[in-house]
Amino acid sequence: MPVLPHASSAAGKVDSVFLFTLALCVAFLVFITFLILYFVIKYNKKRHPKGVDIEGNTALEIAWTVTPAILFLAMFFYGWTNFDYMRAVPRDAMVIDVTARQWAWSFTYPNGKQTDRLFVAFDKPVKLELRSLDVIHGFFVPALRIKEDVVPGKQNFAWFRPTQLGSFDIECTVICGVSHANMLSKVVVVPVSDFERWYFGSEDAPFPDRLNLSGTAAAVAEDPAVSVLKEKSCLTCHSIDGSVLVGPTFKGLFGHKETVLVNGEEEEITVDAGRLARAIRNPTEERVKGYPPAMPLIPLRDEELNLIIEFIKGLK
């Protein structure tokens, strides 16, 4: 069985609280089980056929009240001090916006870059500001020992300082719909120099060829438009084969008549290049009738937008 890595500065603290509590629980389980068996044997009916009244024992009553109280307070204090560490965000932490929606995570950096994986620099603190566009989600990174609820209409946060290089799973811990199991991503920890080269440069990802990122857009050699769609998490909500997802399928969309809602009023349109560009650039301006207003604002370069539109044109 593989050992869960300690990939953040808080991981050891979380594990120590868990192991401390577990050890106490096991010790009490063994102690109480022993007492049960001992008294069952000692006061067996064969040895004591006639019951005898037992008077109270003040010292014993004080002991079994005070001792558990002290242990519970110790667990609380130990847990609270470590929890306090996990809520005290360092002033120099990079703030990254994390947006959850059915069924994908997206990450927006202070410089405007947006990714579907969380790229961070080794040993540099990161604050995650968490929000949901639709239902309740759970942001969980086992290797970092982070788990926070992401609630619509409320902003939550978490922070961590990565202490290992590599990629680590992100999961959703709240059943958020039919494709909940597919709401996965990665935290990718890279050397500071690689991260800065990506962050201040134009690369799509910080040297993905060195990382184990199989199954992600960075690791797939395919149509450039599909790579952009995957990188921006578009294919989480829109299919290219006619499958029904959260948003309209791209297959056969171009030139098709659709009913859209604009300021609450229905309008029938024909999907052309201008309408596609408008819908992608300003997703809150109008939406296709019958679909939820779940699409976030996705920053795209002009060439990326043109790639996507030309790709959709060809999906007949």
Long-range contacts (C-beta under 8 A, 24 or more apart in sequence): 4-142, 4-143, 5-143, 5-164, 5-166, 5-168, 6-143, 6-163, 6-164, 7-143, 7-144, 7-162, 7-163, 7-164, 7-166, 7-168, 7-187, 7-189, 8-143, 8-144, 8-145, 8-146, 8-160, 8-161, 8-162, 8-163, 9-160, 9-161, 9-163, 10-82, 10-85, 10-86, 10-144, 10-145, 10-146, 10-160, 10-161, 11-143, 11-144, 11-145, 11-163, 13-82, 13-85, 13-86, 13-145, 14-82, 14-86, 14-145, 15-145, 16-78, 16-82, 17-78, 17-79, 17-82, 20-75, 20-78, 21-75, 21-79, 24-71, 24-75, 86-158, 86-159, 89-125, 89-127, 89-157, 89-159, 90-125, 90-159, 90-161, 92-125, 93-125, 93-126, 93-127, 93-159, 94-120, 94-121, 94-124, 94-125, 94-126, 94-127, 95-127, 95-129, 96-120, 96-126, 96-127, 96-128, 96-129, 97-129, 97-131, 98-128, 98-129, 98-130, 98-131, 98-139, 98-150, 99-131, 99-132, 99-133, 99-296, 100-130, 100-131, 100-132, 100-133, 100-137, 100-139, 100-150, 100-172, 100-183, 101-132, 101-133, 101-134, 101-236, 101-237, 101-246, 101-294, 101-296, 102-134, 102-135, 102-176, 102-177, 102-179, 102-183, 102-236, 102-237, 102-246, 102-294, 103-172, 103-176, 103-177, 103-179, 103-180, 103-182, 103-183, 103-236, 103-246, 104-183, 104-185, 104-233, 104-236, 104-237, 105-139, 105-170, 105-183, 105-185, 105-233, 106-232, 106-233, 106-296, 106-298, 109-199, 111-199, 111-200, 112-299, 113-199, 113-299, 114-232, 114-298, 114-299, 115-205, 115-231, 116-185, 116-216, 116-217, 116-230, 116-231, 116-232, 116-233, 117-167, 117-185, 117-186, 117-187, 117-188, 117-205, 117-213, 117-216, 118-170, 118-185, 118-186, 118-187, 118-188, 119-188, 119-190, 119-195, 119-198, 119-205, 119-206, 120-162, 120-187, 120-188, 120-189, 120-190, 120-195, 121-162, 121-189, 121-190, 121-191, 121-192, 121-195, 121-196, 122-162, 122-163, 122-164, 122-165, 122-189, 122-190, 122-191, 122-192, 122-195, 123-161, 123-162, 123-163, 123-192, 124-161, 124-162, 124-192, 124-195, 125-159, 125-160, 125-161, 126-159, 126-160, 126-161, 126-162, 127-157, 127-158, 127-159, 128-157, 128-158, 128-159, 128-160, 129-155, 129-156, 129-157, 130-155, 130-156, 130-157, 130-158, 131-155, 131-156, 133-294, 133-296, 134-176, 134-292, 134-294, 135-174, 135-176, 135-177, 136-174, 136-176, 137-172, 137-174, 137-176, 137-183, 138-171, 138-172, 138-173, 138-174, 139-170, 139-172, 139-173, 140-170, 140-171, 140-172, 140-173, 141-168, 141-169, 141-170, 141-171, 141-187, 142-168, 142-169, 142-171, 143-168, 143-169, 143-187, 144-168, 144-187, 147-173, 149-174, 162-187, 162-189, 164-189, 165-189, 165-190, 165-191, 166-211, 166-212, 167-211, 167-212, 167-213, 179-236, 179-245, 182-236, 186-213, 186-216, 188-213, 204-231, 223-311, 224-307, 225-307, 225-308, 225-310, 225-311, 226-311, 228-300, 228-304, 228-307, 228-308, 229-308, 229-311, 232-298, 232-300, 234-298, 234-308, 237-294, 237-295, 240-315, 246-291, 246-292, 246-294, 247-288, 247-291, 247-294, 247-295, 248-288, 248-291, 250-311, 250-312, 250-315, 251-315, 251-316, 252-315, 252-316, 253-312, 253-315, 254-312, 254-313, 254-315, 258-288, 258-289, 259-288, 259-289, 260-286, 260-287, 260-288, 260-289, 261-286, 261-287, 261-288, 261-289, 262-286, 273-309, 273-313, 276-308, 276-309, 276-312, 277-305, 277-309, 280-305, 280-308, 281-305
